[in-house]
Amino acid sequence: MQTWLRRKDIDRVTVHEEGRRLVPTLSWPHLVALGIGAIVGTGIYTLIGVGANLAGPAVLLSFLVAGVVCACAALAYAEMATLMPAAGSAYTYSYTVLGETIAWVVGWSLILEYTLVVSTVAVGWSGYAVGFLKGLGVDLPEALTVGPHAGGLINLPAIFITWVVAGALIAGTRESATINAFLVVAKLLALGVFVAIALPAFDASNLHPFMPHGFAESIGEDGRKYGVMAAAAIIFFAFYGFDAISTAAEETKNPARDLSIGIVGSMVGCTLIYMLVALAAVGALSFSVFGQSPEPLALIMRELGHGAAAKIVAAAAVVALPTVLLAFFYGQSRIFFVMSRDGLLPRNLSKVGRRGTPVAITVFTAVITSALAGIARLDEIAALANAGTLIAFVAVAACMLVLRKRDPQRPRVFRAPLAWLVGPVAILGCAYLFMSLPTRTQLWCLAWNAFGLVVYLLYARRNSLLAQGRNA
């Protein structure tokens, strides 16, 4: 039983062998930009339509519920990240606190999360790019711009942007983070334009009926789950992203100060932005009009007679949605990297290139994510990505509470306030959101983790550095 629960030494979690260390090049502005770049993206640009279709105007409550749960998780992440400034995020925290088997499940779930988030955002970017080009008079063949589910053959724009971002990450971490910061500013300016135009057009009649499908989830005639909580489980995707900051801990110059600023600061700022944009959207136009659109914000602008503003919003999405791709792609490569460095995945994958980036893992991730983006459905991908995230969030909150009990005297640069309230709210909230996901999504998530446990038993358990008597 002890081998299943073996843990990494928390005092040596930042000690790594030569040739497998990541270089600290990032400061807190890079981290805040990384967080905002990850959080503000497909969730508000595209999934607001998906959420409104499930909950009606009460999607505002869905944003609120998801935001509260994520805020509690973010506080737990901030405490754990400053306590253990090492790459790996929830996987690393679980390895040092809960044991190797649970860490594997969390790491395997993070692979699911990051891979599918990148695919989802690539599909969302494709929708805006095609719409933007169409507005300029350039019509791309439908067969090459949507997947088989929508009557096409393959989504080439989604594949293209995935490889562009992969190339940027291979070029260097600091360089990518700097480009990301400029794109984040462009994205926020576009959302400011949207709010400035849509909010004055607010019409209270668009909020009736406010909750057409009720609060708790219910099964519709088409077999899908509807209601405020069903929408919250989907647009929960719109809030997470701060966890990608914690994967940058090893590459942060001053992690004790900068990680908490990046995680908490980006989460608070993005929650305010989301509530304002969502209010402007549902007040300006009936949800039944924009609920099915792949580019709901641009559609609202066009319906309000602001064609130029619609082009600005669409252009900003085309330019700035890759910031989400970059943040999650970055996080994915670091999760793969650390699991490889720990011996749970092949060790040769954790070699760092001349620029200090894990090239082989980045290329491998690009192959997988671009293949999914080329053929998959946006809503189904988002829901499955949420499942992996919810598992990771539960693990981090649990790690915070266990360490508070097991090692209360350990110095904590950042202490989550009201930990014994914040932790349980994050755990129970994530558990409820998981149960609110589509049943098919839950089954796919369980199947993914069952497959992961087989991989662990056949390979990872015997090949981990701890199994060989070495601290990873």
Sequence and secondary structure as in RCSB ss.txt:
>XXXX:A:sequence
MQTWLRRKDIDRVTVHEEGRRLVPTLSWPHLVALGIGAIVGTGIYTLIGVGANLAGPAVLLSFLVAGVVCACAAL
AYAEMATLMPAAGSAYTYSYTVLGETIAWVVGWSLILEYTLVVSTVAVGWSGYAVGFLKGLGVDLPEALTVGPHA
GGLINLPAIFITWVVAGALIAGTRESATINAFLVVAKLLALGVFVAIALPAFDASNLHPFMPHGFAESIGEDGRK
YGVMAAAAIIFFAFYGFDAISTAAEETKNPARDLSIGIVGSMVGCTLIYMLVALAAVGALSFSVFGQSPEPLALI
MRELGHGAAAKIVAAAAVVALPTVLLAFFYGQSRIFFVMSRDGLLPRNLSKVGRRGTPVAITVFTAVITSALAGI
ARLDEIAALANAGTLIAFVAVAACMLVLRKRDPQRPRVFRAPLAWLVGPVAILGCAYLFMSLPTRTQLWCLAWNA
FGLVVYLLYARRNSLLAQGRNA
>XXXX:A:secstr
 GGGG    GGGTT   TTS     B HHHHHHHHHHHHSSHHHHTHHHHHHHHHGGGHHHHHHHHHHHHHHHHH
HHHHHHHHS  TTHHHHHHHHHT HHHHHHHHHHHHHHHHHHHHHHHHHHHHHHHHHHHHTT    GGGTS GGG
T S  HHHHHHHHHHHHHHHH HHHHHHHHHHHHHHHHHHHHHHHHHHGGG  GGGG SS TT SS EE TTS E
ESHHHHHHHHGGGT  THHHHTTGGGBSSHHHHHHHHHHHHHHHHHHHHHHHHHHHHHHS HHHHTT SSHHHHH
HHHTT HHHHHHHHHHHHHHTHHHHHHHHHHHHHHHHHHHHTTSS GGGG   TTSS HHHHHHHHHHHHHHHHH
  HHHHHHHHHHHHHHHHHHHHHHHHHHHHH TTS  SS  TTHHHHHHHHHHHHHHHHHHS HHHHHHHHHHHH
HHHHHIIIIIHHHSTTTTT   
